[in-house]
């Protein structure tokens, strides 16, 4: 459940992010990638991650993914976007694959960017892959509605908020994030981001007792180095650290532990 639509990215990403939405780097020589006369803009991206963690929960190791997104300004300051994402776990330890489809709207105002969106998740091997699971762990799909807000706070630091309601399990997820980017050269940047998640009504907490659990899901710190290797092509390696909260301890303890370090890279082509 990573690399969601523009709406999720604004709130998270996510919509990271997921788990850090690295790979969407600016072009640091200030050259416009997209001509103003083009009605639609978008990106096609592929990537590898040593671990797939979404909203603080581990899903598998050695994952490859592909993502296609488009957006269009449909009214002054109002942008529509759509996204399709697929990931597959290559490790033999767990059979897991997932697809996401999403759409949403984002409105730029003088006080920040507001967004609303819908996201559908398909779990081809079940939410927990081939691990023995009951309840949410055995489900085949999910969908959510989400709202987000983002604005620059000070000194180039951007703050974001996300609230999502899972329609499948009637649970909620909230996230607050901070990020800052630096231009190291005309074509190389440095992106630092952090996020803190909170779940309500047992948001995929995998509690051993079966009782609903409310609490912090995780903290995430990510560092990416986006490199513009052509006018519209960006390579972005990253490294991230995930700190499990009470809402993720049981789910992550047997797999990656309370603290998980992972890395990866993405290659994106903008159009």
VEXLUMBA-606884 format. One line per 8 residues: for each residue x, z, y of C-alpha. Coordinates in nm, 3 decimals, m for minus. Each point is the difference from the previous one (the first is absolute). Last residue first. Layout:
residues N
X/Z/Y | ... .
This chain:
residues 271
0.575/m1.919/1.333 | 0.221/0.291/m0.101 | 0.220/0.001/m0.310 | 0.083/0.338/m0.152 | 0.269/0.119/m0.240 | m0.022/0.361/m0.111 | 0.250/0.257/m0.121 | 0.008/0.316/m0.208 .
0.077/0.368/m0.012 | m0.119/0.325/m0.150 | 0.072/0.372/0.033 | m0.251/0.242/m0.150 | m0.040/0.369/0.074 | m0.258/0.205/m0.193 | 0.097/m0.157/m0.329 | 0.005/m0.367/m0.097 .
m0.208/m0.012/m0.319 | m0.112/0.339/m0.133 | m0.030/0.159/0.343 | m0.170/m0.294/0.172 | m0.368/0.045/m0.088 | 0.007/0.377/m0.017 | 0.175/0.036/0.336 | m0.204/m0.263/0.183 .
m0.268/0.194/0.188 | 0.231/0.298/0.050 | 0.248/m0.219/0.188 | 0.257/m0.241/m0.142 | 0.296/m0.100/0.219 | 0.068/m0.374/m0.005 | 0.335/m0.138/0.117 | 0.042/m0.364/0.098 .
0.269/m0.271/0.006 | m0.053/m0.348/0.140 | 0.123/m0.360/m0.013 | m0.178/m0.244/0.234 | 0.055/m0.376/m0.006 | m0.192/m0.190/0.266 | m0.077/m0.372/0.028 | m0.173/m0.151/0.307 .
0.292/m0.102/0.223 | 0.249/0.044/m0.282 | 0.192/0.290/m0.156 | m0.184/0.258/0.211 | 0.132/0.321/m0.156 | m0.221/0.308/m0.029 | 0.198/0.315/m0.083 | m0.241/0.262/m0.133 .
0.001/0.380/m0.007 | m0.293/0.192/m0.145 | m0.106/0.366/0.005 | m0.312/0.105/m0.190 | m0.185/0.331/m0.018 | m0.253/0.056/m0.273 | m0.351/0.082/m0.113 | m0.072/0.297/0.222 .
m0.310/0.186/m0.110 | m0.351/0.004/m0.140 | m0.044/0.025/m0.375 | m0.316/m0.054/m0.197 | 0.004/0.182/m0.332 | 0.103/m0.180/m0.319 | 0.236/0.281/m0.093 | 0.300/m0.229/m0.044 .
m0.051/m0.157/0.340 | 0.062/m0.375/0.005 | m0.003/m0.006/0.382 | m0.168/m0.337/0.029 | m0.174/0.118/0.320 | m0.132/0.329/m0.136 | m0.270/0.063/0.262 | 0.237/m0.036/0.297 .
0.352/m0.143/0.020 | 0.272/0.036/0.265 | 0.294/m0.230/0.072 | 0.306/0.039/0.223 | 0.195/m0.306/0.114 | 0.347/m0.087/0.127 | 0.158/m0.317/0.131 | 0.342/m0.134/0.096 .
0.048/m0.373/0.059 | 0.342/m0.149/0.075 | 0.035/m0.357/0.123 | 0.214/m0.305/m0.055 | m0.048/m0.340/0.166 | 0.113/0.044/0.361 | 0.206/0.301/m0.098 | m0.073/0.366/m0.075 .
m0.355/m0.018/0.138 | m0.158/0.341/m0.055 | m0.339/0.093/m0.143 | m0.194/0.326/0.006 | m0.274/0.140/m0.219 | m0.232/0.300/m0.025 | m0.287/0.049/m0.242 | m0.312/0.203/m0.064 .
m0.206/m0.050/m0.316 | m0.344/0.092/m0.126 | m0.159/m0.064/m0.341 | m0.359/0.062/m0.104 | m0.193/0.024/m0.325 | m0.325/m0.148/m0.131 | 0.159/m0.122/m0.327 | m0.078/m0.371/0.026 .
m0.083/m0.012/0.371 | 0.343/0.126/0.103 | m0.019/0.102/0.366 | 0.305/m0.066/0.217 | 0.123/0.161/0.325 | 0.322/m0.125/0.157 | 0.198/0.115/0.305 | 0.301/m0.160/0.167 .
0.278/0.093/0.242 | 0.258/m0.239/0.143 | 0.333/0.116/0.140 | 0.145/m0.242/0.257 | 0.115/0.278/0.230 | m0.353/0.143/0.019 | m0.335/m0.014/m0.182 | m0.062/m0.362/m0.091 .
m0.347/m0.033/m0.144 | m0.179/m0.025/m0.333 | m0.349/0.081/m0.130 | m0.159/m0.059/m0.337 | m0.329/m0.020/m0.185 | m0.049/m0.050/m0.370 | m0.253/m0.115/m0.257 | 0.098/0.023/m0.361 .
m0.037/m0.171/m0.334 | 0.100/0.087/m0.355 | 0.060/m0.174/m0.332 | 0.065/0.042/m0.372 | m0.044/0.375/m0.040 | 0.185/0.186/m0.275 | 0.200/0.237/0.220 | m0.307/0.080/0.209 .
m0.167/0.170/m0.299 | 0.209/m0.004/m0.315 | 0.358/m0.100/m0.060 | 0.254/m0.068/m0.272 | 0.273/m0.207/0.170 | m0.031/m0.376/m0.042 | m0.044/m0.057/0.373 | m0.134/0.306/0.184 .
m0.249/m0.188/0.218 | m0.088/m0.230/m0.287 | 0.205/m0.291/m0.133 | m0.144/m0.262/0.236 | m0.055/0.246/0.284 | m0.196/m0.191/0.270 | m0.006/0.148/0.351 | m0.242/m0.105/0.277 .
0.070/0.076/0.368 | m0.235/0.007/0.298 | 0.111/0.034/0.360 | m0.028/0.158/0.343 | 0.261/0.003/0.275 | 0.074/0.147/0.343 | 0.315/m0.091/0.192 | 0.114/0.213/0.294 .
m0.110/0.140/0.335 | m0.016/m0.324/0.197 | m0.183/m0.165/m0.287 | 0.093/m0.219/m0.297 | m0.280/m0.038/m0.254 | 0.067/m0.046/m0.371 | m0.244/m0.140/m0.254 | 0.005/0.004/m0.379 .
0.040/m0.169/m0.335 | 0.139/0.098/m0.336 | 0.077/m0.112/m0.351 | 0.236/0.200/m0.220 | 0.137/m0.081/m0.346 | 0.158/0.237/m0.250 | 0.218/0.003/m0.309 | 0.115/0.280/m0.228 .
0.150/0.023/m0.347 | 0.229/0.301/0.000 | 0.339/0.077/m0.156 | 0.082/m0.366/m0.054 | 0.095/m0.033/0.366 | m0.119/m0.322/0.165 | m0.285/0.154/0.199 | m0.215/m0.269/0.161 .
m0.123/m0.040/0.356 | m0.258/m0.223/0.168 | m0.116/m0.017/0.363 | m0.264/m0.202/0.187 | m0.063/0.058/0.371 | m0.246/m0.080/0.276 | 0.015/0.049/0.376 | m0.231/m0.018/0.301 .
0.142/0.070/0.346 | m0.182/0.120/0.312 | 0.198/0.013/0.328 | m0.211/m0.284/0.148 | m0.214/m0.137/m0.282 | 0.064/m0.146/m0.346 | 0.376/0.049/m0.001 | 0.098/m0.118/m0.346 .
0.187/0.159/m0.290 | 0.136/m0.101/m0.338 | 0.169/0.192/m0.280 | 0.155/m0.094/m0.334 | 0.187/0.254/m0.213 | 0.209/m0.017/m0.315 | 0.139/0.286/m0.207 | 0.270/0.101/m0.244 .
0.024/0.352/m0.140 | 0.290/0.176/m0.166 | m0.156/0.342/m0.054 | m0.362/0.110/m0.029 | m0.310/0.146/0.167 | 0.132/0.302/0.191 | m0.237/0.167/0.249 | 0.103/0.077/0.360 .
m0.245/m0.229/0.172 | 0.123/m0.281/m0.221 | 0.322/0.022/m0.197 | 0.139/m0.301/m0.184 | 0.357/0.072/m0.096 | 0.312/m0.219/m0.002 | m0.183/m0.235/0.234 | 0.023/m0.380/m0.002 .
m0.147/m0.247/0.247 | m0.196/m0.311/0.087 | m0.154/m0.094/0.334 | m0.227/m0.268/0.145 | m0.089/0.067/0.361 | m0.273/m0.079/0.248 | m0.119/m0.173/0.313 | m0.319/m0.191/0.060 .
m0.117/m0.205/0.300 | 0.338/m0.155/0.081 | 0.024/m0.103/0.366 | 0.200/0.307/0.098 | 0.285/m0.107/m0.227 | 0.102/0.264/m0.249 | 0.355/0.130/m0.043 | 0.052/0.073/0.368 .
0.366/0.040/0.091 | 0.084/0.348/0.126 | 0.350/m0.003/m0.156 | m0.104/0.300/m0.207 | m0.245/m0.180/m0.223 | m0.230/0.279/m0.106 | 0.008/0.121/m0.357 | m0.291/0.010/m0.241 .
0.211/0.091/m0.301 | m0.068/0.371/m0.020 | m0.355/0.115/m0.038 | 0.109/0.348/m0.100 | m0.159/0.160/m0.293 | m0.257/m0.156/0.066 | 0.130/m0.100/0.201 | m0.111/0.042/0.057 .
m0.524/m0.099/0.187 | 0.197/0.053/m0.152 | 0.171/0.007/0.244 | m0.166/0.312/0.060 | m0.272/m0.069/0.248 | 0.138/m0.318/0.148 | 0.117/m0.120/m0.340 | m0.343/0.066/m0.146 .
m0.168/m0.212/0.262 | 0.260/m0.275/m0.036 | m0.090/m0.024/m0.366 | 0.144/0.198/m0.286 | 0.358/m0.003/m0.110 | m0.036/0.269/m0.262 | m0.261/0.104/m0.246 .
